């Protein structure tokens, strides 16, 4: 499998991130956009060169295999100690046991930026991600039933959190 490494992306690498994100939009219930988004829309979710909220390209040896991020939980000052995480891998790299190492990296970065709570919002259909976050010590803190509709199906969102 090799070793993972993480690098903050440059502006000219945003297309790689967008291509992966749009794949998940068009083919999965991992997020609830219905149509592909633009780079500008992507910048509303991930941060480049931010002091606190970070986005990373994920490399397996020399191959870019995906991206992960720590982003603002809510746009209100009182939530500054909380952040949301996300992981998106190229489809051929899912299920390869990279998740634990990625989450550990995100947690280390969060702690170093004085973030005390991490939250992950996961589609109830995404059993693989649910098992991963539970294994990593995240606990379910909310279950929103039938809050989204995609591919003609009503979908639940389950929030998990870890407090440091």
Phi and psi in radians as a Rosetta constraint file:
Dihedral C 1 N 2 CA 2 C 2 CIRCULARHARMONIC 1.661 0.35
Dihedral N 2 CA 2 C 2 N 3 CIRCULARHARMONIC -3.043 0.35
Dihedral C 2 N 3 CA 3 C 3 CIRCULARHARMONIC -1.882 0.35
Dihedral N 3 CA 3 C 3 N 4 CIRCULARHARMONIC 2.491 0.35
Dihedral C 3 N 4 CA 4 C 4 CIRCULARHARMONIC -1.578 0.35
Dihedral N 4 CA 4 C 4 N 5 CIRCULARHARMONIC 2.561 0.35
Dihedral C 4 N 5 CA 5 C 5 CIRCULARHARMONIC -2.405 0.35
Dihedral N 5 CA 5 C 5 N 6 CIRCULARHARMONIC 2.793 0.35
Dihedral C 5 N 6 CA 6 C 6 CIRCULARHARMONIC -2.270 0.35
Dihedral N 6 CA 6 C 6 N 7 CIRCULARHARMONIC 2.381 0.35
Dihedral C 6 N 7 CA 7 C 7 CIRCULARHARMONIC -2.460 0.35
Dihedral N 7 CA 7 C 7 N 8 CIRCULARHARMONIC 2.345 0.35
Dihedral C 7 N 8 CA 8 C 8 CIRCULARHARMONIC -1.188 0.35
Dihedral N 8 CA 8 C 8 N 9 CIRCULARHARMONIC 2.336 0.35
Dihedral C 8 N 9 CA 9 C 9 CIRCULARHARMONIC -1.317 0.35
Dihedral N 9 CA 9 C 9 N 10 CIRCULARHARMONIC 2.716 0.35
Dihedral C 9 N 10 CA 10 C 10 CIRCULARHARMONIC -1.682 0.35
Dihedral N 10 CA 10 C 10 N 11 CIRCULARHARMONIC 2.871 0.35
Dihedral C 10 N 11 CA 11 C 11 CIRCULARHARMONIC -0.915 0.35
Dihedral N 11 CA 11 C 11 N 12 CIRCULARHARMONIC -0.696 0.35
Dihedral C 11 N 12 CA 12 C 12 CIRCULARHARMONIC -1.282 0.35
Dihedral N 12 CA 12 C 12 N 13 CIRCULARHARMONIC -0.043 0.35
Dihedral C 12 N 13 CA 13 C 13 CIRCULARHARMONIC -1.810 0.35
Dihedral N 13 CA 13 C 13 N 14 CIRCULARHARMONIC 0.028 0.35
Dihedral C 13 N 14 CA 14 C 14 CIRCULARHARMONIC -1.127 0.35
Dihedral N 14 CA 14 C 14 N 15 CIRCULARHARMONIC -0.519 0.35
Dihedral C 14 N 15 CA 15 C 15 CIRCULARHARMONIC -1.087 0.35
Dihedral N 15 CA 15 C 15 N 16 CIRCULARHARMONIC -0.665 0.35
Dihedral C 15 N 16 CA 16 C 16 CIRCULARHARMONIC -1.024 0.35
Dihedral N 16 CA 16 C 16 N 17 CIRCULARHARMONIC -0.813 0.35
Dihedral C 16 N 17 CA 17 C 17 CIRCULARHARMONIC -1.099 0.35
Dihedral N 17 CA 17 C 17 N 18 CIRCULARHARMONIC -0.802 0.35
Dihedral C 17 N 18 CA 18 C 18 CIRCULARHARMONIC -1.074 0.35
Dihedral N 18 CA 18 C 18 N 19 CIRCULARHARMONIC -0.707 0.35
Dihedral C 18 N 19 CA 19 C 19 CIRCULARHARMONIC -1.066 0.35
Dihedral N 19 CA 19 C 19 N 20 CIRCULARHARMONIC -0.748 0.35
Dihedral C 19 N 20 CA 20 C 20 CIRCULARHARMONIC -1.155 0.35
Dihedral N 20 CA 20 C 20 N 21 CIRCULARHARMONIC -0.819 0.35
Dihedral C 20 N 21 CA 21 C 21 CIRCULARHARMONIC -1.046 0.35
Dihedral N 21 CA 21 C 21 N 22 CIRCULARHARMONIC -0.788 0.35
Dihedral C 21 N 22 CA 22 C 22 CIRCULARHARMONIC -1.156 0.35
Dihedral N 22 CA 22 C 22 N 23 CIRCULARHARMONIC -0.551 0.35
Dihedral C 22 N 23 CA 23 C 23 CIRCULARHARMONIC -1.004 0.35
Dihedral N 23 CA 23 C 23 N 24 CIRCULARHARMONIC -0.822 0.35
Dihedral C 23 N 24 CA 24 C 24 CIRCULARHARMONIC -1.171 0.35
Dihedral N 24 CA 24 C 24 N 25 CIRCULARHARMONIC -0.599 0.35
Dihedral C 24 N 25 CA 25 C 25 CIRCULARHARMONIC -1.079 0.35
Dihedral N 25 CA 25 C 25 N 26 CIRCULARHARMONIC -0.819 0.35
Dihedral C 25 N 26 CA 26 C 26 CIRCULARHARMONIC -1.362 0.35
Dihedral N 26 CA 26 C 26 N 27 CIRCULARHARMONIC -0.416 0.35
Dihedral C 26 N 27 CA 27 C 27 CIRCULARHARMONIC -2.122 0.35
Dihedral N 27 CA 27 C 27 N 28 CIRCULARHARMONIC -0.111 0.35
Dihedral C 27 N 28 CA 28 C 28 CIRCULARHARMONIC -2.464 0.35
Dihedral N 28 CA 28 C 28 N 29 CIRCULARHARMONIC 3.054 0.35
Dihedral C 28 N 29 CA 29 C 29 CIRCULARHARMONIC -1.841 0.35
Dihedral N 29 CA 29 C 29 N 30 CIRCULARHARMONIC 0.427 0.35
Dihedral C 29 N 30 CA 30 C 30 CIRCULARHARMONIC -1.205 0.35
Dihedral N 30 CA 30 C 30 N 31 CIRCULARHARMONIC -0.453 0.35
Dihedral C 30 N 31 CA 31 C 31 CIRCULARHARMONIC -2.486 0.35
Dihedral N 31 CA 31 C 31 N 32 CIRCULARHARMONIC 2.937 0.35
Dihedral C 31 N 32 CA 32 C 32 CIRCULARHARMONIC -1.961 0.35
Dihedral N 32 CA 32 C 32 N 33 CIRCULARHARMONIC 0.387 0.35
Dihedral C 32 N 33 CA 33 C 33 CIRCULARHARMONIC -1.227 0.35
Dihedral N 33 CA 33 C 33 N 34 CIRCULARHARMONIC 2.609 0.35
Dihedral C 33 N 34 CA 34 C 34 CIRCULARHARMONIC -1.762 0.35
Dihedral N 34 CA 34 C 34 N 35 CIRCULARHARMONIC -0.425 0.35
Dihedral C 34 N 35 CA 35 C 35 CIRCULARHARMONIC -2.261 0.35
Dihedral N 35 CA 35 C 35 N 36 CIRCULARHARMONIC 2.688 0.35
Dihedral C 35 N 36 CA 36 C 36 CIRCULARHARMONIC -0.942 0.35
Dihedral N 36 CA 36 C 36 N 37 CIRCULARHARMONIC 2.604 0.35
Dihedral C 36 N 37 CA 37 C 37 CIRCULARHARMONIC -1.896 0.35
Dihedral N 37 CA 37 C 37 N 38 CIRCULARHARMONIC 2.932 0.35
Dihedral C 37 N 38 CA 38 C 38 CIRCULARHARMONIC -1.653 0.35
Dihedral N 38 CA 38 C 38 N 39 CIRCULARHARMONIC 2.974 0.35
Dihedral C 38 N 39 CA 39 C 39 CIRCULARHARMONIC -1.060 0.35
Dihedral N 39 CA 39 C 39 N 40 CIRCULARHARMONIC -0.695 0.35
Dihedral C 39 N 40 CA 40 C 40 CIRCULARHARMONIC -1.083 0.35
Dihedral N 40 CA 40 C 40 N 41 CIRCULARHARMONIC -0.739 0.35
Dihedral C 40 N 41 CA 41 C 41 CIRCULARHARMONIC -1.118 0.35
Dihedral N 41 CA 41 C 41 N 42 CIRCULARHARMONIC -0.673 0.35
Dihedral C 41 N 42 CA 42 C 42 CIRCULARHARMONIC -1.037 0.35
Dihedral N 42 CA 42 C 42 N 43 CIRCULARHARMONIC -0.699 0.35
Dihedral C 42 N 43 CA 43 C 43 CIRCULARHARMONIC -1.137 0.35
Dihedral N 43 CA 43 C 43 N 44 CIRCULARHARMONIC -0.265 0.35
Dihedral C 43 N 44 CA 44 C 44 CIRCULARHARMONIC -1.335 0.35
Dihedral N 44 CA 44 C 44 N 45 CIRCULARHARMONIC -0.253 0.35
Dihedral C 44 N 45 CA 45 C 45 CIRCULARHARMONIC -1.922 0.35
Dihedral N 45 CA 45 C 45 N 46 CIRCULARHARMONIC -0.577 0.35
Dihedral C 45 N 46 CA 46 C 46 CIRCULARHARMONIC -2.077 0.35
Dihedral N 46 CA 46 C 46 N 47 CIRCULARHARMONIC 2.747 0.35
Dihedral C 46 N 47 CA 47 C 47 CIRCULARHARMONIC -2.036 0.35
Dihedral N 47 CA 47 C 47 N 48 CIRCULARHARMONIC 2.425 0.35
Dihedral C 47 N 48 CA 48 C 48 CIRCULARHARMONIC -2.014 0.35
Dihedral N 48 CA 48 C 48 N 49 CIRCULARHARMONIC 2.265 0.35
Dihedral C 48 N 49 CA 49 C 49 CIRCULARHARMONIC 1.007 0.35
Dihedral N 49 CA 49 C 49 N 50 CIRCULARHARMONIC 0.638 0.35
Dihedral C 49 N 50 CA 50 C 50 CIRCULARHARMONIC -1.614 0.35
Dihedral N 50 CA 50 C 50 N 51 CIRCULARHARMONIC 2.560 0.35
Dihedral C 50 N 51 CA 51 C 51 CIRCULARHARMONIC -1.180 0.35
Dihedral N 51 CA 51 C 51 N 52 CIRCULARHARMONIC -0.571 0.35
Dihedral C 51 N 52 CA 52 C 52 CIRCULARHARMONIC -1.990 0.35
Dihedral N 52 CA 52 C 52 N 53 CIRCULARHARMONIC -0.820 0.35
Dihedral C 52 N 53 CA 53 C 53 CIRCULARHARMONIC -1.641 0.35
Dihedral N 53 CA 53 C 53 N 54 CIRCULARHARMONIC 2.251 0.35
Dihedral C 53 N 54 CA 54 C 54 CIRCULARHARMONIC -2.182 0.35
Dihedral N 54 CA 54 C 54 N 55 CIRCULARHARMONIC 2.578 0.35
Dihedral C 54 N 55 CA 55 C 55 CIRCULARHARMONIC -2.140 0.35
Dihedral N 55 CA 55 C 55 N 56 CIRCULARHARMONIC 2.459 0.35
Dihedral C 55 N 56 CA 56 C 56 CIRCULARHARMONIC -2.311 0.35
Dihedral N 56 CA 56 C 56 N 57 CIRCULARHARMONIC 2.401 0.35
Dihedral C 56 N 57 CA 57 C 57 CIRCULARHARMONIC -1.360 0.35
Dihedral N 57 CA 57 C 57 N 58 CIRCULARHARMONIC 2.484 0.35
Dihedral C 57 N 58 CA 58 C 58 CIRCULARHARMONIC -1.900 0.35
Dihedral N 58 CA 58 C 58 N 59 CIRCULARHARMONIC 2.245 0.35
Dihedral C 58 N 59 CA 59 C 59 CIRCULARHARMONIC -2.007 0.35
Dihedral N 59 CA 59 C 59 N 60 CIRCULARHARMONIC 2.411 0.35
Dihedral C 59 N 60 CA 60 C 60 CIRCULARHARMONIC -1.962 0.35
Dihedral N 60 CA 60 C 60 N 61 CIRCULARHARMONIC 1.895 0.35
Dihedral C 60 N 61 CA 61 C 61 CIRCULARHARMONIC 1.009 0.35
Dihedral N 61 CA 61 C 61 N 62 CIRCULARHARMONIC -2.066 0.35
Dihedral C 61 N 62 CA 62 C 62 CIRCULARHARMONIC -1.808 0.35
Dihedral N 62 CA 62 C 62 N 63 CIRCULARHARMONIC 0.107 0.35
Dihedral C 62 N 63 CA 63 C 63 CIRCULARHARMONIC -1.674 0.35
Dihedral N 63 CA 63 C 63 N 64 CIRCULARHARMONIC 2.236 0.35
Dihedral C 63 N 64 CA 64 C 64 CIRCULARHARMONIC -1.297 0.35
Dihedral N 64 CA 64 C 64 N 65 CIRCULARHARMONIC 2.040 0.35
Dihedral C 64 N 65 CA 65 C 65 CIRCULARHARMONIC -1.933 0.35
Dihedral N 65 CA 65 C 65 N 66 CIRCULARHARMONIC -0.143 0.35
Dihedral C 65 N 66 CA 66 C 66 CIRCULARHARMONIC 2.916 0.35
Dihedral N 66 CA 66 C 66 N 67 CIRCULARHARMONIC -2.839 0.35
Dihedral C 66 N 67 CA 67 C 67 CIRCULARHARMONIC -2.578 0.35
Dihedral N 67 CA 67 C 67 N 68 CIRCULARHARMONIC 2.772 0.35
Dihedral C 67 N 68 CA 68 C 68 CIRCULARHARMONIC -2.472 0.35
Dihedral N 68 CA 68 C 68 N 69 CIRCULARHARMONIC 2.857 0.35
Dihedral C 68 N 69 CA 69 C 69 CIRCULARHARMONIC -2.694 0.35
Dihedral N 69 CA 69 C 69 N 70 CIRCULARHARMONIC 2.754 0.35
Dihedral C 69 N 70 CA 70 C 70 CIRCULARHARMONIC -2.082 0.35
Dihedral N 70 CA 70 C 70 N 71 CIRCULARHARMONIC 2.130 0.35
Dihedral C 70 N 71 CA 71 C 71 CIRCULARHARMONIC -2.269 0.35
Dihedral N 71 CA 71 C 71 N 72 CIRCULARHARMONIC 2.933 0.35
Dihedral C 71 N 72 CA 72 C 72 CIRCULARHARMONIC -1.065 0.35
Dihedral N 72 CA 72 C 72 N 73 CIRCULARHARMONIC 2.324 0.35
Dihedral C 72 N 73 CA 73 C 73 CIRCULARHARMONIC -1.287 0.35
Dihedral N 73 CA 73 C 73 N 74 CIRCULARHARMONIC -0.934 0.35
Dihedral C 73 N 74 CA 74 C 74 CIRCULARHARMONIC -2.493 0.35
Dihedral N 74 CA 74 C 74 N 75 CIRCULARHARMONIC 2.685 0.35
Dihedral C 74 N 75 CA 75 C 75 CIRCULARHARMONIC -1.554 0.35
Dihedral N 75 CA 75 C 75 N 76 CIRCULARHARMONIC 0.930 0.35
Dihedral C 75 N 76 CA 76 C 76 CIRCULARHARMONIC -2.394 0.35
Dihedral N 76 CA 76 C 76 N 77 CIRCULARHARMONIC 2.444 0.35
Dihedral C 76 N 77 CA 77 C 77 CIRCULARHARMONIC -0.966 0.35
Dihedral N 77 CA 77 C 77 N 78 CIRCULARHARMONIC -0.641 0.35
Dihedral C 77 N 78 CA 78 C 78 CIRCULARHARMONIC -1.109 0.35
Dihedral N 78 CA 78 C 78 N 79 CIRCULARHARMONIC -0.305 0.35
Dihedral C 78 N 79 CA 79 C 79 CIRCULARHARMONIC -1.626 0.35
Dihedral N 79 CA 79 C 79 N 80 CIRCULARHARMONIC 0.216 0.35
Dihedral C 79 N 80 CA 80 C 80 CIRCULARHARMONIC -1.120 0.35
Dihedral N 80 CA 80 C 80 N 81 CIRCULARHARMONIC -0.339 0.35
Dihedral C 80 N 81 CA 81 C 81 CIRCULARHARMONIC -1.534 0.35
Dihedral N 81 CA 81 C 81 N 82 CIRCULARHARMONIC 0.026 0.35
Dihedral C 81 N 82 CA 82 C 82 CIRCULARHARMONIC -2.129 0.35
Dihedral N 82 CA 82 C 82 N 83 CIRCULARHARMONIC 2.507 0.35
Dihedral C 82 N 83 CA 83 C 83 CIRCULARHARMONIC -2.475 0.35
Dihedral N 83 CA 83 C 83 N 84 CIRCULARHARMONIC 2.843 0.35
Dihedral C 83 N 84 CA 84 C 84 CIRCULARHARMONIC -1.926 0.35
Dihedral N 84 CA 84 C 84 N 85 CIRCULARHARMONIC 2.504 0.35
Dihedral C 84 N 85 CA 85 C 85 CIRCULARHARMONIC -1.999 0.35
Dihedral N 85 CA 85 C 85 N 86 CIRCULARHARMONIC 2.738 0.35
Dihedral C 85 N 86 CA 86 C 86 CIRCULARHARMONIC -2.666 0.35
Dihedral N 86 CA 86 C 86 N 87 CIRCULARHARMONIC 2.595 0.35
Dihedral C 86 N 87 CA 87 C 87 CIRCULARHARMONIC -2.356 0.35
Dihedral N 87 CA 87 C 87 N 88 CIRCULARHARMONIC 2.263 0.35
Dihedral C 87 N 88 CA 88 C 88 CIRCULARHARMONIC -2.365 0.35
Dihedral N 88 CA 88 C 88 N 89 CIRCULARHARMONIC 2.091 0.35
Dihedral C 88 N 89 CA 89 C 89 CIRCULARHARMONIC -1.964 0.35
Dihedral N 89 CA 89 C 89 N 90 CIRCULARHARMONIC 2.650 0.35
Dihedral C 89 N 90 CA 90 C 90 CIRCULARHARMONIC -0.933 0.35
Dihedral N 90 CA 90 C 90 N 91 CIRCULARHARMONIC 2.483 0.35
Dihedral C 90 N 91 CA 91 C 91 CIRCULARHARMONIC -0.904 0.35
Dihedral N 91 CA 91 C 91 N 92 CIRCULARHARMONIC -0.649 0.35
Dihedral C 91 N 92 CA 92 C 92 CIRCULARHARMONIC -1.248 0.35
Dihedral N 92 CA 92 C 92 N 93 CIRCULARHARMONIC -0.132 0.35
Dihedral C 92 N 93 CA 93 C 93 CIRCULARHARMONIC -1.870 0.35
Dihedral N 93 CA 93 C 93 N 94 CIRCULARHARMONIC 0.009 0.35
Dihedral C 93 N 94 CA 94 C 94 CIRCULARHARMONIC -1.326 0.35
Dihedral N 94 CA 94 C 94 N 95 CIRCULARHARMONIC 2.665 0.35
Dihedral C 94 N 95 CA 95 C 95 CIRCULARHARMONIC 1.278 0.35
Dihedral N 95 CA 95 C 95 N 96 CIRCULARHARMONIC 0.258 0.35
Dihedral C 95 N 96 CA 96 C 96 CIRCULARHARMONIC -1.791 0.35
Dihedral N 96 CA 96 C 96 N 97 CIRCULARHARMONIC 0.218 0.35
Dihedral C 96 N 97 CA 97 C 97 CIRCULARHARMONIC 1.245 0.35
Dihedral N 97 CA 97 C 97 N 98 CIRCULARHARMONIC 0.518 0.35
Dihedral C 97 N 98 CA 98 C 98 CIRCULARHARMONIC -1.514 0.35
Dihedral N 98 CA 98 C 98 N 99 CIRCULARHARMONIC -0.337 0.35
Dihedral C 98 N 99 CA 99 C 99 CIRCULARHARMONIC -0.984 0.35
Dihedral N 99 CA 99 C 99 N 100 CIRCULARHARMONIC -0.759 0.35
Dihedral C 99 N 100 CA 100 C 100 CIRCULARHARMONIC -1.059 0.35
Dihedral N 100 CA 100 C 100 N 101 CIRCULARHARMONIC -0.824 0.35
Dihedral C 100 N 101 CA 101 C 101 CIRCULARHARMONIC -1.115 0.35
Dihedral N 101 CA 101 C 101 N 102 CIRCULARHARMONIC -0.648 0.35
Dihedral C 101 N 102 CA 102 C 102 CIRCULARHARMONIC -1.156 0.35
Dihedral N 102 CA 102 C 102 N 103 CIRCULARHARMONIC -0.804 0.35
Dihedral C 102 N 103 CA 103 C 103 CIRCULARHARMONIC -1.110 0.35
Dihedral N 103 CA 103 C 103 N 104 CIRCULARHARMONIC -0.730 0.35
Dihedral C 103 N 104 CA 104 C 104 CIRCULARHARMONIC -1.030 0.35
Dihedral N 104 CA 104 C 104 N 105 CIRCULARHARMONIC -0.697 0.35
Dihedral C 104 N 105 CA 105 C 105 CIRCULARHARMONIC -1.096 0.35
Dihedral N 105 CA 105 C 105 N 106 CIRCULARHARMONIC -0.831 0.35
Dihedral C 105 N 106 CA 106 C 106 CIRCULARHARMONIC -1.085 0.35
Dihedral N 106 CA 106 C 106 N 107 CIRCULARHARMONIC -0.696 0.35
Dihedral C 106 N 107 CA 107 C 107 CIRCULARHARMONIC -1.130 0.35
Dihedral N 107 CA 107 C 107 N 108 CIRCULARHARMONIC -0.722 0.35
Dihedral C 107 N 108 CA 108 C 108 CIRCULARHARMONIC -1.062 0.35
Dihedral N 108 CA 108 C 108 N 109 CIRCULARHARMONIC -0.791 0.35
Dihedral C 108 N 109 CA 109 C 109 CIRCULARHARMONIC -1.121 0.35
Dihedral N 109 CA 109 C 109 N 110 CIRCULARHARMONIC -0.768 0.35
Dihedral C 109 N 110 CA 110 C 110 CIRCULARHARMONIC -1.034 0.35
Dihedral N 110 CA 110 C 110 N 111 CIRCULARHARMONIC -0.841 0.35
Dihedral C 110 N 111 CA 111 C 111 CIRCULARHARMONIC -1.050 0.35
Dihedral N 111 CA 111 C 111 N 112 CIRCULARHARMONIC -0.718 0.35
Dihedral C 111 N 112 CA 112 C 112 CIRCULARHARMONIC -1.187 0.35
Dihedral N 112 CA 112 C 112 N 113 CIRCULARHARMONIC -0.295 0.35
Dihedral C 112 N 113 CA 113 C 113 CIRCULARHARMONIC -1.849 0.35
Dihedral N 113 CA 113 C 113 N 114 CIRCULARHARMONIC 0.344 0.35
Dihedral C 113 N 114 CA 114 C 114 CIRCULARHARMONIC 1.068 0.35
Dihedral N 114 CA 114 C 114 N 115 CIRCULARHARMONIC 0.549 0.35
Dihedral C 114 N 115 CA 115 C 115 CIRCULARHARMONIC -1.588 0.35
Dihedral N 115 CA 115 C 115 N 116 CIRCULARHARMONIC 2.243 0.35
Dihedral C 115 N 116 CA 116 C 116 CIRCULARHARMONIC -1.814 0.35
Dihedral N 116 CA 116 C 116 N 117 CIRCULARHARMONIC -0.319 0.35
Dihedral C 116 N 117 CA 117 C 117 CIRCULARHARMONIC -2.383 0.35
Dihedral N 117 CA 117 C 117 N 118 CIRCULARHARMONIC 2.286 0.35
Dihedral C 117 N 118 CA 118 C 118 CIRCULARHARMONIC -1.974 0.35
Dihedral N 118 CA 118 C 118 N 119 CIRCULARHARMONIC 2.433 0.35
Dihedral C 118 N 119 CA 119 C 119 CIRCULARHARMONIC -2.173 0.35
Dihedral N 119 CA 119 C 119 N 120 CIRCULARHARMONIC 2.447 0.35
Dihedral C 119 N 120 CA 120 C 120 CIRCULARHARMONIC -2.223 0.35
Dihedral N 120 CA 120 C 120 N 121 CIRCULARHARMONIC 2.224 0.35
Dihedral C 120 N 121 CA 121 C 121 CIRCULARHARMONIC -1.778 0.35
Dihedral N 121 CA 121 C 121 N 122 CIRCULARHARMONIC 2.160 0.35
Dihedral C 121 N 122 CA 122 C 122 CIRCULARHARMONIC -2.280 0.35
Dihedral N 122 CA 122 C 122 N 123 CIRCULARHARMONIC 2.375 0.35
Dihedral C 122 N 123 CA 123 C 123 CIRCULARHARMONIC -1.075 0.35
Dihedral N 123 CA 123 C 123 N 124 CIRCULARHARMONIC 2.409 0.35
Dihedral C 123 N 124 CA 124 C 124 CIRCULARHARMONIC -1.089 0.35
Dihedral N 124 CA 124 C 124 N 125 CIRCULARHARMONIC -0.311 0.35
Dihedral C 124 N 125 CA 125 C 125 CIRCULARHARMONIC -1.385 0.35
Dihedral N 125 CA 125 C 125 N 126 CIRCULARHARMONIC -0.270 0.35
Dihedral C 125 N 126 CA 126 C 126 CIRCULARHARMONIC -1.534 0.35
Dihedral N 126 CA 126 C 126 N 127 CIRCULARHARMONIC 1.216 0.35
Dihedral C 126 N 127 CA 127 C 127 CIRCULARHARMONIC -1.054 0.35
Dihedral N 127 CA 127 C 127 N 128 CIRCULARHARMONIC -0.669 0.35
Dihedral C 127 N 128 CA 128 C 128 CIRCULARHARMONIC -1.047 0.35
Dihedral N 128 CA 128 C 128 N 129 CIRCULARHARMONIC -0.785 0.35
Dihedral C 128 N 129 CA 129 C 129 CIRCULARHARMONIC -1.223 0.35
Dihedral N 129 CA 129 C 129 N 130 CIRCULARHARMONIC -0.649 0.35
Dihedral C 129 N 130 CA 130 C 130 CIRCULARHARMONIC -1.065 0.35
Dihedral N 130 CA 130 C 130 N 131 CIRCULARHARMONIC -0.814 0.35
Dihedral C 130 N 131 CA 131 C 131 CIRCULARHARMONIC -1.072 0.35
Dihedral N 131 CA 131 C 131 N 132 CIRCULARHARMONIC -0.679 0.35
Dihedral C 131 N 132 CA 132 C 132 CIRCULARHARMONIC -1.096 0.35
Dihedral N 132 CA 132 C 132 N 133 CIRCULARHARMONIC -0.911 0.35
Dihedral C 132 N 133 CA 133 C 133 CIRCULARHARMONIC -1.162 0.35
Dihedral N 133 CA 133 C 133 N 134 CIRCULARHARMONIC -0.619 0.35
Dihedral C 133 N 134 CA 134 C 134 CIRCULARHARMONIC -1.116 0.35
Dihedral N 134 CA 134 C 134 N 135 CIRCULARHARMONIC -0.725 0.35
Dihedral C 134 N 135 CA 135 C 135 CIRCULARHARMONIC -1.075 0.35
Dihedral N 135 CA 135 C 135 N 136 CIRCULARHARMONIC -0.563 0.35
Dihedral C 135 N 136 CA 136 C 136 CIRCULARHARMONIC -1.518 0.35
Dihedral N 136 CA 136 C 136 N 137 CIRCULARHARMONIC 0.144 0.35
Dihedral C 136 N 137 CA 137 C 137 CIRCULARHARMONIC 1.589 0.35
Dihedral N 137 CA 137 C 137 N 138 CIRCULARHARMONIC 0.191 0.35
Dihedral C 137 N 138 CA 138 C 138 CIRCULARHARMONIC -1.429 0.35
Dihedral N 138 CA 138 C 138 N 139 CIRCULARHARMONIC 2.517 0.35
Dihedral C 138 N 139 CA 139 C 139 CIRCULARHARMONIC -2.050 0.35
Dihedral N 139 CA 139 C 139 N 140 CIRCULARHARMONIC 2.551 0.35
Dihedral C 139 N 140 CA 140 C 140 CIRCULARHARMONIC -1.176 0.35
Dihedral N 140 CA 140 C 140 N 141 CIRCULARHARMONIC 2.283 0.35
Dihedral C 140 N 141 CA 141 C 141 CIRCULARHARMONIC -2.126 0.35
Dihedral N 141 CA 141 C 141 N 142 CIRCULARHARMONIC -0.179 0.35
Dihedral C 141 N 142 CA 142 C 142 CIRCULARHARMONIC -2.814 0.35
Dihedral N 142 CA 142 C 142 N 143 CIRCULARHARMONIC 2.603 0.35
Dihedral C 142 N 143 CA 143 C 143 CIRCULARHARMONIC -2.427 0.35
Dihedral N 143 CA 143 C 143 N 144 CIRCULARHARMONIC 1.864 0.35
Dihedral C 143 N 144 CA 144 C 144 CIRCULARHARMONIC -1.671 0.35
Dihedral N 144 CA 144 C 144 N 145 CIRCULARHARMONIC 2.014 0.35
Dihedral C 144 N 145 CA 145 C 145 CIRCULARHARMONIC -1.567 0.35
Dihedral N 145 CA 145 C 145 N 146 CIRCULARHARMONIC 2.295 0.35
Dihedral C 145 N 146 CA 146 C 146 CIRCULARHARMONIC 0.920 0.35
Dihedral N 146 CA 146 C 146 N 147 CIRCULARHARMONIC 0.702 0.35
Dihedral C 146 N 147 CA 147 C 147 CIRCULARHARMONIC -1.524 0.35
Dihedral N 147 CA 147 C 147 N 148 CIRCULARHARMONIC -0.190 0.35
Dihedral C 147 N 148 CA 148 C 148 CIRCULARHARMONIC -2.346 0.35
Dihedral N 148 CA 148 C 148 N 149 CIRCULARHARMONIC 2.742 0.35
Dihedral C 148 N 149 CA 149 C 149 CIRCULARHARMONIC -2.330 0.35
Dihedral N 149 CA 149 C 149 N 150 CIRCULARHARMONIC 2.161 0.35
Dihedral C 149 N 150 CA 150 C 150 CIRCULARHARMONIC -2.602 0.35
Dihedral N 150 CA 150 C 150 N 151 CIRCULARHARMONIC 2.493 0.35
Dihedral C 150 N 151 CA 151 C 151 CIRCULARHARMONIC 0.960 0.35
Dihedral N 151 CA 151 C 151 N 152 CIRCULARHARMONIC 0.548 0.35
Dihedral C 151 N 152 CA 152 C 152 CIRCULARHARMONIC 1.306 0.35
Dihedral N 152 CA 152 C 152 N 153 CIRCULARHARMONIC 0.222 0.35
Dihedral C 152 N 153 CA 153 C 153 CIRCULARHARMONIC -2.092 0.35
Dihedral N 153 CA 153 C 153 N 154 CIRCULARHARMONIC 2.501 0.35
Dihedral C 153 N 154 CA 154 C 154 CIRCULARHARMONIC -1.442 0.35
Dihedral N 154 CA 154 C 154 N 155 CIRCULARHARMONIC 2.354 0.35
Dihedral C 154 N 155 CA 155 C 155 CIRCULARHARMONIC -2.208 0.35
Dihedral N 155 CA 155 C 155 N 156 CIRCULARHARMONIC 2.536 0.35
Dihedral C 155 N 156 CA 156 C 156 CIRCULARHARMONIC -1.698 0.35
Dihedral N 156 CA 156 C 156 N 157 CIRCULARHARMONIC 2.671 0.35
Dihedral C 156 N 157 CA 157 C 157 CIRCULARHARMONIC -2.098 0.35
Dihedral N 157 CA 157 C 157 N 158 CIRCULARHARMONIC 2.305 0.35
Dihedral C 157 N 158 CA 158 C 158 CIRCULARHARMONIC -2.042 0.35
Dihedral N 158 CA 158 C 158 N 159 CIRCULARHARMONIC 2.206 0.35
Dihedral C 158 N 159 CA 159 C 159 CIRCULARHARMONIC -1.710 0.35
Dihedral N 159 CA 159 C 159 N 160 CIRCULARHARMONIC 2.400 0.35
Dihedral C 159 N 160 CA 160 C 160 CIRCULARHARMONIC -2.130 0.35
Dihedral N 160 CA 160 C 160 N 161 CIRCULARHARMONIC 2.595 0.35
Dihedral C 160 N 161 CA 161 C 161 CIRCULARHARMONIC -2.440 0.35
Dihedral N 161 CA 161 C 161 N 162 CIRCULARHARMONIC 2.701 0.35
Dihedral C 161 N 162 CA 162 C 162 CIRCULARHARMONIC -2.341 0.35
Dihedral N 162 CA 162 C 162 N 163 CIRCULARHARMONIC 2.245 0.35
Dihedral C 162 N 163 CA 163 C 163 CIRCULARHARMONIC -1.847 0.35
Dihedral N 163 CA 163 C 163 N 164 CIRCULARHARMONIC 2.292 0.35
